[in-house]
Amino acid sequence: MNQYETVFILTPVLSDEQMKEAVEKFKGILAEGGAEILNEELWGLKKLAYPIDKKSSGFYVMIEFKAEPTLISKLEVNYRRDERVLRYLTVKNEKYAAEYAEKRRNKQAKKED
């Protein structure tokens, strides 16, 4: 299993409930594929660097997970099919990126305590 990080931007016209429903849909796809979700961060509504589909902001969501490489194509097909997703990016974390992500998660956990 490899470690991945995916960030996707949802359209800003969604209600909080619709946004959470979309996030749960993608988490469900990962869970069905046998992925282990390590971390999920809702970054909230942020301004885009340039307009996408005449929208200047979007809900940013980041999910870190461990999965088999075959699951990535299934996840990205679902991103493309879902009209709520403006943009997405999935990257494989190499050894050092995975270590950095773990340190960042631990630092956030200490802040929340």
DACORMO-V714347 format. One record per pair of residues at least 6 apart in sequence whose ideal C-beta (glycine too) atoms are under 6 Angstrom apart, sorted by the first residue. I is the first residue (numbers start at 1). GAP is how many residues later the second one is. Records with the same first field share a line. If there is no record, write none. Layout:
# DACORMO-V714347
I=GAP + GAP
This chain:
# DACORMO-V714347
1=65
2=90
3=63 + 90 + 95
4=61 + 86 + 88
5=59 + 86 + 88
6=57 + 84
7=55 + 82
8=53 + 77 + 80
9=49 + 51 + 77 + 78
10=9 + 12 + 49 + 74
11=73 + 75
12=43 + 45 + 46
19=40
22=62
23=38
29=46 + 49
30=35
33=38
35=30 + 32 + 36
36=30
37=28
38=26 + 27
39=25 + 66
40=23
41=21
42=19
43=17
45=12 + 14
46=14
47=10
48=8 + 9 + 10
52=34
58=28
64=37
72=18
79=6 + 9
